[in-house]
């Protein structure tokens, strides 16, 4: 196994890791979690009289 084989293997492993993270982040099971996290900055705002 020379350096070229190692670089090719590293590229394949990095591509697989990237694909796994993308599938995890955009998977339907994570949607509610990310929607809740997106609303956190607004959680401590007081309600106005109009609402």
N, C-alpha and C positions, 0 to 999 in steps of 0.2 A: 504494500500500500504506500504509494508515494504522496507527495503534497497535493497533486492535482485531484486525486481520489478523495482526500480529506476535504478539500475545498468544495468539491461537488456534493459530498455528503452533508457538509455544513449548510450549503445553500438549500438543499432539499429539506433539512430539518427546520431551518428558519422559515421556509415557505409553509411547511405544515403547521408550525407554531402560529404564524400570522393568520392562516386560515382558521385555525381553532379559535383564536381570540375574536376574529370577526364573527364567526358563527355564534360564539358565546354572547357577544355584545348585542348582536342584532336578532337573536333568537326570540321567539314569541314569549317564552317563559320569563324573560327579563324586562318586558315592556312595562309592566306595572311598577316594578322597582325603579326604573329610570324615570317614569312619569312622576312618581312620588318625589324622587330626588330633584327633579327639575322645578318642583313647586316649593322646595324648602326655603329659598330666599324670600318668598312671599308669606311664609307661615306666621311671622310675628307682626304683620301689618294689622293695624286696627281697622275695623269696619267703619266706613263712612256712613253718614246719615242717609245717603241715597240708596244704600243697599238693604 
